[in-house]
């Protein structure tokens, strides 16, 4: 069975970037960064399923960052 979420060290950076943007940036900036991240990932030559996994990691971090922002 292959892993597509948190499958390498870069996955941690996707999550951390999403979390930081969610926690310390306004919601609109998080939305713009998400679009830029998706454009970057689509252009990267890798398996499409891995690209979707990278986006999920980023968005998961972003949503947790937003939750953190609301709790603090």
PDB file of N, CA, C and O in Angstrom, chain B, residues numbered from 101:
ATOM      1  N   UNK B 101       0.842  -1.177   0.000  1.00  0.00           N
ATOM      2  CA  UNK B 101       0.000   0.000   0.000  1.00  0.00           C
ATOM      3  C   UNK B 101       0.892   1.248   0.000  1.00  0.00           C
ATOM      4  O   UNK B 101       1.810   1.365   0.811  1.00  0.00           O
ATOM      5  N   UNK B 102       0.611   2.163  -0.910  1.00  0.00           N
ATOM      6  CA  UNK B 102       1.381   3.401  -1.001  1.00  0.00           C
ATOM      7  C   UNK B 102       0.738   4.489  -0.157  1.00  0.00           C
ATOM      8  O   UNK B 102      -0.485   4.574  -0.039  1.00  0.00           O
ATOM      9  N   UNK B 103       1.589   5.310   0.420  1.00  0.00           N
ATOM     10  CA  UNK B 103       1.108   6.442   1.196  1.00  0.00           C
ATOM     11  C   UNK B 103       1.172   7.686   0.326  1.00  0.00           C
ATOM     12  O   UNK B 103       2.158   7.889  -0.383  1.00  0.00           O
ATOM     13  N   UNK B 104       0.149   8.518   0.365  1.00  0.00           N
ATOM     14  CA  UNK B 104       0.136   9.765  -0.380  1.00  0.00           C
ATOM     15  C   UNK B 104      -0.001  10.986   0.516  1.00  0.00           C
ATOM     16  O   UNK B 104       0.211  12.112   0.064  1.00  0.00           O
ATOM     17  N   UNK B 105      -0.352  10.779   1.776  1.00  0.00           N
ATOM     18  CA  UNK B 105      -0.416  11.870   2.739  1.00  0.00           C
ATOM     19  C   UNK B 105       0.725  11.714   3.722  1.00  0.00           C
ATOM     20  O   UNK B 105       0.937  10.642   4.288  1.00  0.00           O
ATOM     21  N   UNK B 106       1.451  12.791   3.917  1.00  0.00           N
ATOM     22  CA  UNK B 106       2.611  12.796   4.810  1.00  0.00           C
ATOM     23  C   UNK B 106       3.567  11.653   4.460  1.00  0.00           C
ATOM     24  O   UNK B 106       3.977  10.870   5.318  1.00  0.00           O
ATOM     25  N   UNK B 107       3.906  11.586   3.171  1.00  0.00           N
ATOM     26  CA  UNK B 107       4.749  10.508   2.678  1.00  0.00           C
ATOM     27  C   UNK B 107       6.229  10.861   2.633  1.00  0.00           C
ATOM     28  O   UNK B 107       7.058   9.976   2.422  1.00  0.00           O
ATOM     29  N   UNK B 108       6.584  12.133   2.827  1.00  0.00           N
ATOM     30  CA  UNK B 108       7.990  12.528   2.831  1.00  0.00           C
ATOM     31  C   UNK B 108       8.146  13.777   3.700  1.00  0.00           C
ATOM     32  O   UNK B 108       7.174  14.289   4.255  1.00  0.00           O
ATOM     33  N   UNK B 109       9.387  14.255   3.809  1.00  0.00           N
ATOM     34  CA  UNK B 109       9.644  15.418   4.661  1.00  0.00           C
ATOM     35  C   UNK B 109       9.002  16.677   4.096  1.00  0.00           C
ATOM     36  O   UNK B 109       8.614  17.567   4.854  1.00  0.00           O
ATOM     37  N   UNK B 110       8.883  16.764   2.763  1.00  0.00           N
ATOM     38  CA  UNK B 110       8.213  17.913   2.153  1.00  0.00           C
ATOM     39  C   UNK B 110       6.766  18.037   2.595  1.00  0.00           C
ATOM     40  O   UNK B 110       6.211  19.136   2.624  1.00  0.00           O
ATOM     41  N   UNK B 111       6.165  16.924   2.935  1.00  0.00           N
ATOM     42  CA  UNK B 111       4.780  16.934   3.400  1.00  0.00           C
ATOM     43  C   UNK B 111       4.634  17.718   4.697  1.00  0.00           C
ATOM     44  O   UNK B 111       3.628  18.391   4.918  1.00  0.00           O
ATOM     45  N   UNK B 112       5.633  17.625   5.539  1.00  0.00           N
ATOM     46  CA  UNK B 112       5.615  18.378   6.793  1.00  0.00           C
ATOM     47  C   UNK B 112       5.625  19.870   6.485  1.00  0.00           C
ATOM     48  O   UNK B 112       4.922  20.648   7.129  1.00  0.00           O
ATOM     49  N   UNK B 113       6.429  20.269   5.493  1.00  0.00           N
ATOM     50  CA  UNK B 113       6.495  21.684   5.118  1.00  0.00           C
ATOM     51  C   UNK B 113       5.174  22.160   4.523  1.00  0.00           C
ATOM     52  O   UNK B 113       4.777  23.299   4.766  1.00  0.00           O
ATOM     53  N   UNK B 114       4.485  21.328   3.756  1.00  0.00           N
ATOM     54  CA  UNK B 114       3.171  21.702   3.229  1.00  0.00           C
ATOM     55  C   UNK B 114       2.220  21.995   4.390  1.00  0.00           C
ATOM     56  O   UNK B 114       1.511  23.001   4.386  1.00  0.00           O
ATOM     57  N   UNK B 115       2.214  21.108   5.376  1.00  0.00           N
ATOM     58  CA  UNK B 115       1.351  21.266   6.540  1.00  0.00           C
ATOM     59  C   UNK B 115       1.716  22.530   7.327  1.00  0.00           C
ATOM     60  O   UNK B 115       0.839  23.315   7.687  1.00  0.00           O
ATOM     61  N   UNK B 116       3.018  22.722   7.593  1.00  0.00           N
ATOM     62  CA  UNK B 116       3.474  23.877   8.381  1.00  0.00           C
ATOM     63  C   UNK B 116       3.135  25.181   7.658  1.00  0.00           C
ATOM     64  O   UNK B 116       2.678  26.133   8.290  1.00  0.00           O
ATOM     65  N   UNK B 117       3.353  25.235   6.352  1.00  0.00           N
ATOM     66  CA  UNK B 117       3.027  26.437   5.588  1.00  0.00           C
ATOM     67  C   UNK B 117       1.536  26.740   5.682  1.00  0.00           C
ATOM     68  O   UNK B 117       1.143  27.883   5.914  1.00  0.00           O
ATOM     69  N   UNK B 118       0.710  25.718   5.503  1.00  0.00           N
ATOM     70  CA  UNK B 118      -0.729  25.915   5.628  1.00  0.00           C
ATOM     71  C   UNK B 118      -1.123  26.380   7.022  1.00  0.00           C
ATOM     72  O   UNK B 118      -1.951  27.278   7.172  1.00  0.00           O
ATOM     73  N   UNK B 119      -0.531  25.771   8.035  1.00  0.00           N
ATOM     74  CA  UNK B 119      -0.847  26.145   9.418  1.00  0.00           C
ATOM     75  C   UNK B 119      -0.470  27.593   9.699  1.00  0.00           C
ATOM     76  O   UNK B 119      -1.258  28.344  10.275  1.00  0.00           O
ATOM     77  N   UNK B 120       0.729  27.984   9.295  1.00  0.00           N
ATOM     78  CA  UNK B 120       1.182  29.353   9.552  1.00  0.00           C
ATOM     79  C   UNK B 120       0.299  30.370   8.842  1.00  0.00           C
ATOM     80  O   UNK B 120      -0.045  31.405   9.412  1.00  0.00           O
ATOM     81  N   UNK B 121      -0.064  30.077   7.606  1.00  0.00           N
ATOM     82  CA  UNK B 121      -0.951  31.000   6.892  1.00  0.00           C
ATOM     83  C   UNK B 121      -2.326  31.054   7.547  1.00  0.00           C
ATOM     84  O   UNK B 121      -2.913  32.130   7.662  1.00  0.00           O
ATOM     85  N   UNK B 122      -2.838  29.924   7.971  1.00  0.00           N
ATOM     86  CA  UNK B 122      -4.146  29.903   8.623  1.00  0.00           C
ATOM     87  C   UNK B 122      -4.139  30.620   9.962  1.00  0.00           C
ATOM     88  O   UNK B 122      -5.102  31.301  10.314  1.00  0.00           O
ATOM     89  N   UNK B 123      -3.054  30.467  10.705  1.00  0.00           N
ATOM     90  CA  UNK B 123      -2.994  31.034  12.053  1.00  0.00           C
ATOM     91  C   UNK B 123      -2.657  32.524  12.060  1.00  0.00           C
ATOM     92  O   UNK B 123      -3.151  33.265  12.910  1.00  0.00           O
ATOM     93  N   UNK B 124      -1.825  32.965  11.127  1.00  0.00           N
ATOM     94  CA  UNK B 124      -1.317  34.332  11.210  1.00  0.00           C
ATOM     95  C   UNK B 124      -1.693  35.219  10.031  1.00  0.00           C
ATOM     96  O   UNK B 124      -1.280  36.377   9.975  1.00  0.00           O
ATOM     97  N   UNK B 125      -2.462  34.697   9.097  1.00  0.00           N
ATOM     98  CA  UNK B 125      -2.864  35.495   7.939  1.00  0.00           C
ATOM     99  C   UNK B 125      -4.393  35.581   7.895  1.00  0.00           C
ATOM    100  O   UNK B 125      -5.088  34.674   8.354  1.00  0.00           O
ATOM    101  N   UNK B 126      -4.890  36.652   7.353  1.00  0.00           N
ATOM    102  CA  UNK B 126      -6.349  36.744   7.185  1.00  0.00           C
ATOM    103  C   UNK B 126      -6.863  35.653   6.249  1.00  0.00           C
ATOM    104  O   UNK B 126      -6.103  35.070   5.476  1.00  0.00           O
ATOM    105  N   UNK B 127      -8.151  35.391   6.333  1.00  0.00           N
ATOM    106  CA  UNK B 127      -8.750  34.318   5.542  1.00  0.00           C
ATOM    107  C   UNK B 127      -8.548  34.518   4.045  1.00  0.00           C
ATOM    108  O   UNK B 127      -8.297  33.551   3.326  1.00  0.00           O
ATOM    109  N   UNK B 128      -8.654  35.760   3.558  1.00  0.00           N
ATOM    110  CA  UNK B 128      -8.477  36.033   2.135  1.00  0.00           C
ATOM    111  C   UNK B 128      -7.055  35.695   1.691  1.00  0.00           C
ATOM    112  O   UNK B 128      -6.861  35.142   0.608  1.00  0.00           O
ATOM    113  N   UNK B 129      -6.065  36.020   2.515  1.00  0.00           N
ATOM    114  CA  UNK B 129      -4.680  35.686   2.177  1.00  0.00           C
ATOM    115  C   UNK B 129      -4.490  34.178   2.120  1.00  0.00           C
ATOM    116  O   UNK B 129      -3.762  33.682   1.260  1.00  0.00           O
ATOM    117  N   UNK B 130      -5.128  33.444   3.016  1.00  0.00           N
ATOM    118  CA  UNK B 130      -5.059  31.983   2.978  1.00  0.00           C
ATOM    119  C   UNK B 130      -5.676  31.464   1.679  1.00  0.00           C
ATOM    120  O   UNK B 130      -5.141  30.532   1.080  1.00  0.00           O
ATOM    121  N   UNK B 131      -6.773  32.039   1.241  1.00  0.00           N
ATOM    122  CA  UNK B 131      -7.409  31.614  -0.006  1.00  0.00           C
ATOM    123  C   UNK B 131      -6.514  31.897  -1.202  1.00  0.00           C
ATOM    124  O   UNK B 131      -6.388  31.052  -2.089  1.00  0.00           O
ATOM    125  N   UNK B 132      -5.888  33.071  -1.244  1.00  0.00           N
ATOM    126  CA  UNK B 132      -4.980  33.408  -2.342  1.00  0.00           C
ATOM    127  C   UNK B 132      -3.772  32.482  -2.333  1.00  0.00           C
ATOM    128  O   UNK B 132      -3.352  32.002  -3.386  1.00  0.00           O
ATOM    129  N   UNK B 133      -3.210  32.227  -1.158  1.00  0.00           N
ATOM    130  CA  UNK B 133      -2.052  31.334  -1.054  1.00  0.00           C
ATOM    131  C   UNK B 133      -2.421  29.925  -1.485  1.00  0.00           C
ATOM    132  O   UNK B 133      -1.597  29.226  -2.075  1.00  0.00           O
ATOM    133  N   UNK B 134      -3.639  29.498  -1.201  1.00  0.00           N
ATOM    134  CA  UNK B 134      -4.093  28.172  -1.616  1.00  0.00           C
ATOM    135  C   UNK B 134      -4.127  28.070  -3.128  1.00  0.00           C
ATOM    136  O   UNK B 134      -3.699  27.058  -3.685  1.00  0.00           O
ATOM    137  N   UNK B 135      -4.622  29.087  -3.802  1.00  0.00           N
ATOM    138  CA  UNK B 135      -4.642  29.087  -5.266  1.00  0.00           C
ATOM    139  C   UNK B 135      -3.217  29.046  -5.819  1.00  0.00           C
ATOM    140  O   UNK B 135      -2.940  28.295  -6.754  1.00  0.00           O
ATOM    141  N   UNK B 136      -2.324  29.834  -5.260  1.00  0.00           N
ATOM    142  CA  UNK B 136      -0.923  29.839  -5.705  1.00  0.00           C
ATOM    143  C   UNK B 136      -0.285  28.477  -5.454  1.00  0.00           C
ATOM    144  O   UNK B 136       0.452  27.977  -6.304  1.00  0.00           O
ATOM    145  N   UNK B 137      -0.557  27.870  -4.299  1.00  0.00           N
ATOM    146  CA  UNK B 137      -0.005  26.555  -3.978  1.00  0.00           C
ATOM    147  C   UNK B 137      -0.507  25.512  -4.972  1.00  0.00           C
ATOM    148  O   UNK B 137       0.268  24.667  -5.423  1.00  0.00           O
ATOM    149  N   UNK B 138      -1.783  25.560  -5.317  1.00  0.00           N
ATOM    150  CA  UNK B 138      -2.343  24.595  -6.262  1.00  0.00           C
ATOM    151  C   UNK B 138      -1.712  24.770  -7.639  1.00  0.00           C
ATOM    152  O   UNK B 138      -1.380  23.780  -8.292  1.00  0.00           O
ATOM    153  N   UNK B 139      -1.542  26.008  -8.090  1.00  0.00           N
ATOM    154  CA  UNK B 139      -0.890  26.246  -9.389  1.00  0.00           C
ATOM    155  C   UNK B 139       0.527  25.702  -9.379  1.00  0.00           C
ATOM    156  O   UNK B 139       0.955  25.060 -10.338  1.00  0.00           O
ATOM    157  N   UNK B 140       1.263  25.956  -8.290  1.00  0.00           N
ATOM    158  CA  UNK B 140       2.635  25.436  -8.170  1.00  0.00           C
ATOM    159  C   UNK B 140       2.644  23.907  -8.207  1.00  0.00           C
ATOM    160  O   UNK B 140       3.461  23.309  -8.907  1.00  0.00           O
ATOM    161  N   UNK B 141       1.758  23.285  -7.472  1.00  0.00           N
ATOM    162  CA  UNK B 141       1.729  21.822  -7.396  1.00  0.00           C
ATOM    163  C   UNK B 141       1.337  21.182  -8.724  1.00  0.00           C
ATOM    164  O   UNK B 141       1.862  20.126  -9.077  1.00  0.00           O
ATOM    165  N   UNK B 142       0.435  21.797  -9.455  1.00  0.00           N
ATOM    166  CA  UNK B 142       0.009  21.245 -10.739  1.00  0.00           C
ATOM    167  C   UNK B 142       1.167  21.249 -11.739  1.00  0.00           C
ATOM    168  O   UNK B 142       1.274  20.351 -12.574  1.00  0.00           O
ATOM    169  N   UNK B 143       2.020  22.251 -11.652  1.00  0.00           N
ATOM    170  CA  UNK B 143       3.156  22.351 -12.566  1.00  0.00           C
ATOM    171  C   UNK B 143       4.295  21.415 -12.183  1.00  0.00           C
ATOM    172  O   UNK B 143       5.183  21.168 -12.999  1.00  0.00           O
ATOM    173  N   UNK B 144       4.290  20.897 -10.984  1.00  0.00           N
ATOM    174  CA  UNK B 144       5.344  20.007 -10.518  1.00  0.00           C
ATOM    175  C   UNK B 144       5.166  18.619 -11.146  1.00  0.00           C
ATOM    176  O   UNK B 144       4.073  18.055 -11.097  1.00  0.00           O
ATOM    177  N   UNK B 145       6.234  18.069 -11.733  1.00  0.00           N
ATOM    178  CA  UNK B 145       6.094  16.755 -12.399  1.00  0.00           C
ATOM    179  C   UNK B 145       6.105  15.605 -11.393  1.00  0.00           C
ATOM    180  O   UNK B 145       7.169  15.120 -11.008  1.00  0.00           O
ATOM    181  N   UNK B 146       4.927  15.176 -10.972  1.00  0.00           N
ATOM    182  CA  UNK B 146       4.810  14.021 -10.095  1.00  0.00           C
ATOM    183  C   UNK B 146       3.451  13.372 -10.315  1.00  0.00           C
ATOM    184  O   UNK B 146       2.618  13.885 -11.062  1.00  0.00           O
ATOM    185  N   UNK B 147       3.244  12.270  -9.675  1.00  0.00           N
ATOM    186  CA  UNK B 147       1.992  11.536  -9.791  1.00  0.00           C
ATOM    187  C   UNK B 147       0.818  12.430  -9.370  1.00  0.00           C
ATOM    188  O   UNK B 147       0.894  13.073  -8.323  1.00  0.00           O
ATOM    189  N   UNK B 148      -0.259  12.487 -10.154  1.00  0.00           N
ATOM    190  CA  UNK B 148      -1.398  13.345  -9.794  1.00  0.00           C
ATOM    191  C   UNK B 148      -1.987  13.044  -8.415  1.00  0.00           C
ATOM    192  O   UNK B 148      -2.456  13.956  -7.735  1.00  0.00           O
ATOM    193  N   UNK B 149      -1.968  11.805  -8.004  1.00  0.00           N
ATOM    194  CA  UNK B 149      -2.496  11.468  -6.675  1.00  0.00           C
ATOM    195  C   UNK B 149      -1.615  12.083  -5.592  1.00  0.00           C
ATOM    196  O   UNK B 149      -2.125  12.543  -4.570  1.00  0.00           O
ATOM    197  N   UNK B 150      -0.304  12.097  -5.801  1.00  0.00           N
ATOM    198  CA  UNK B 150       0.607  12.716  -4.844  1.00  0.00           C
ATOM    199  C   UNK B 150       0.393  14.231  -4.806  1.00  0.00           C
ATOM    200  O   UNK B 150       0.516  14.848  -3.748  1.00  0.00           O
ATOM    201  N   UNK B 151       0.076  14.824  -5.946  1.00  0.00           N
ATOM    202  CA  UNK B 151      -0.200  16.262  -5.998  1.00  0.00           C
ATOM    203  C   UNK B 151      -1.448  16.595  -5.187  1.00  0.00           C
ATOM    204  O   UNK B 151      -1.466  17.583  -4.453  1.00  0.00           O
ATOM    205  N   UNK B 152      -2.472  15.789  -5.315  1.00  0.00           N
ATOM    206  CA  UNK B 152      -3.693  15.985  -4.521  1.00  0.00           C
ATOM    207  C   UNK B 152      -3.366  15.817  -3.035  1.00  0.00           C
ATOM    208  O   UNK B 152      -3.866  16.570  -2.199  1.00  0.00           O
ATOM    209  N   UNK B 153      -2.530  14.835  -2.710  1.00  0.00           N
ATOM    210  CA  UNK B 153      -2.113  14.632  -1.321  1.00  0.00           C
ATOM    211  C   UNK B 153      -1.398  15.844  -0.761  1.00  0.00           C
ATOM    212  O   UNK B 153      -1.621  16.218   0.390  1.00  0.00           O
ATOM    213  N   UNK B 154      -0.527  16.472  -1.571  1.00  0.00           N
ATOM    214  CA  UNK B 154       0.173  17.676  -1.122  1.00  0.00           C
ATOM    215  C   UNK B 154      -0.827  18.798  -0.835  1.00  0.00           C
ATOM    216  O   UNK B 154      -0.679  19.528   0.145  1.00  0.00           O
ATOM    217  N   UNK B 155      -1.830  18.932  -1.678  1.00  0.00           N
ATOM    218  CA  UNK B 155      -2.850  19.950  -1.454  1.00  0.00           C
ATOM    219  C   UNK B 155      -3.658  19.682  -0.201  1.00  0.00           C
ATOM    220  O   UNK B 155      -3.991  20.609   0.537  1.00  0.00           O
ATOM    221  N   UNK B 156      -3.974  18.433   0.043  1.00  0.00           N
ATOM    222  CA  UNK B 156      -4.718  18.064   1.252  1.00  0.00           C
ATOM    223  C   UNK B 156      -3.890  18.381   2.499  1.00  0.00           C
ATOM    224  O   UNK B 156      -4.426  18.878   3.490  1.00  0.00           O
ATOM    225  N   UNK B 157      -2.597  18.098   2.454  1.00  0.00           N
ATOM    226  CA  UNK B 157      -1.720  18.415   3.592  1.00  0.00           C
ATOM    227  C   UNK B 157      -1.714  19.915   3.868  1.00  0.00           C
ATOM    228  O   UNK B 157      -1.810  20.346   5.017  1.00  0.00           O
ATOM    229  N   UNK B 158      -1.602  20.705   2.799  1.00  0.00           N
ATOM    230  CA  UNK B 158      -1.588  22.163   2.931  1.00  0.00           C
ATOM    231  C   UNK B 158      -2.915  22.663   3.511  1.00  0.00           C
ATOM    232  O   UNK B 158      -2.921  23.465   4.445  1.00  0.00           O
ATOM    233  N   UNK B 159      -4.032  22.192   2.959  1.00  0.00           N
ATOM    234  CA  UNK B 159      -5.338  22.643   3.437  1.00  0.00           C
ATOM    235  C   UNK B 159      -5.626  22.175   4.862  1.00  0.00           C
ATOM    236  O   UNK B 159      -6.249  22.898   5.640  1.00  0.00           O
ATOM    237  N   UNK B 160      -5.178  20.974   5.204  1.00  0.00           N
ATOM    238  CA  UNK B 160      -5.342  20.475   6.570  1.00  0.00           C
ATOM    239  C   UNK B 160      -4.608  21.389   7.550  1.00  0.00           C
ATOM    240  O   UNK B 160      -5.145  21.751   8.596  1.00  0.00           O
ATOM    241  N   UNK B 161      -3.385  21.753   7.201  1.00  0.00           N
ATOM    242  CA  UNK B 161      -2.644  22.689   8.033  1.00  0.00           C
ATOM    243  C   UNK B 161      -3.337  24.038   8.113  1.00  0.00           C
ATOM    244  O   UNK B 161      -3.389  24.649   9.180  1.00  0.00           O
ATOM    245  N   UNK B 162      -3.872  24.507   6.987  1.00  0.00           N
ATOM    246  CA  UNK B 162      -4.567  25.794   6.969  1.00  0.00           C
ATOM    247  C   UNK B 162      -5.803  25.793   7.843  1.00  0.00           C
ATOM    248  O   UNK B 162      -6.043  26.747   8.584  1.00  0.00           O
ATOM    249  N   UNK B 163      -6.592  24.729   7.765  1.00  0.00           N
ATOM    250  CA  UNK B 163      -7.795  24.651   8.596  1.00  0.00           C
ATOM    251  C   UNK B 163      -7.450  24.551  10.079  1.00  0.00           C
ATOM    252  O   UNK B 163      -8.128  25.148  10.915  1.00  0.00           O
ATOM    253  N   UNK B 164      -6.407  23.804  10.406  1.00  0.00           N
ATOM    254  CA  UNK B 164      -5.995  23.750  11.810  1.00  0.00           C
ATOM    255  C   UNK B 164      -5.457  25.100  12.273  1.00  0.00           C
ATOM    256  O   UNK B 164      -5.665  25.500  13.418  1.00  0.00           O
ATOM    257  N   UNK B 165      -4.766  25.797  11.378  1.00  0.00           N
ATOM    258  CA  UNK B 165      -4.289  27.140  11.703  1.00  0.00           C
ATOM    259  C   UNK B 165      -5.439  28.098  11.959  1.00  0.00           C
ATOM    260  O   UNK B 165      -5.382  28.905  12.886  1.00  0.00           O
ATOM    261  N   UNK B 166      -6.487  28.015  11.141  1.00  0.00           N
ATOM    262  CA  UNK B 166      -7.660  28.846  11.364  1.00  0.00           C
ATOM    263  C   UNK B 166      -8.336  28.522  12.687  1.00  0.00           C
ATOM    264  O   UNK B 166      -8.788  29.419  13.398  1.00  0.00           O
ATOM    265  N   UNK B 167      -8.401  27.237  13.015  1.00  0.00           N
ATOM    266  CA  UNK B 167      -8.986  26.826  14.299  1.00  0.00           C
ATOM    267  C   UNK B 167      -8.145  27.345  15.456  1.00  0.00           C
ATOM    268  O   UNK B 167      -8.683  27.807  16.463  1.00  0.00           O
ATOM    269  N   UNK B 168      -6.827  27.270  15.313  1.00  0.00           N
ATOM    270  CA  UNK B 168      -5.909  27.778  16.339  1.00  0.00           C
ATOM    271  C   UNK B 168      -6.119  29.277  16.526  1.00  0.00           C
ATOM    272  O   UNK B 168      -6.141  29.782  17.648  1.00  0.00           O
ATOM    273  N   UNK B 169      -6.272  29.979  15.401  1.00  0.00           N
ATOM    274  CA  UNK B 169      -6.469  31.422  15.447  1.00  0.00           C
ATOM    275  C   UNK B 169      -7.744  31.789  16.213  1.00  0.00           C
ATOM    276  O   UNK B 169      -7.767  32.761  16.967  1.00  0.00           O
ATOM    277  N   UNK B 170      -8.791  31.006  16.013  1.00  0.00           N
ATOM    278  CA  UNK B 170     -10.055  31.268  16.683  1.00  0.00           C
ATOM    279  C   UNK B 170      -9.996  30.935  18.174  1.00  0.00           C
ATOM    280  O   UNK B 170     -10.710  31.543  18.971  1.00  0.00           O
ATOM    281  N   UNK B 171      -9.156  29.979  18.553  1.00  0.00           N
ATOM    282  CA  UNK B 171      -9.057  29.577  19.958  1.00  0.00           C
ATOM    283  C   UNK B 171      -8.196  30.523  20.768  1.00  0.00           C
ATOM    284  O   UNK B 171      -8.352  30.611  21.986  1.00  0.00           O
ATOM    285  N   UNK B 172      -7.300  31.225  20.124  1.00  0.00           N
ATOM    286  CA  UNK B 172      -6.376  32.095  20.850  1.00  0.00           C
ATOM    287  C   UNK B 172      -6.903  33.473  21.010  1.00  0.00           C
ATOM    288  O   UNK B 172      -6.238  34.324  21.601  1.00  0.00           O
TER     289      UNK B 172
END
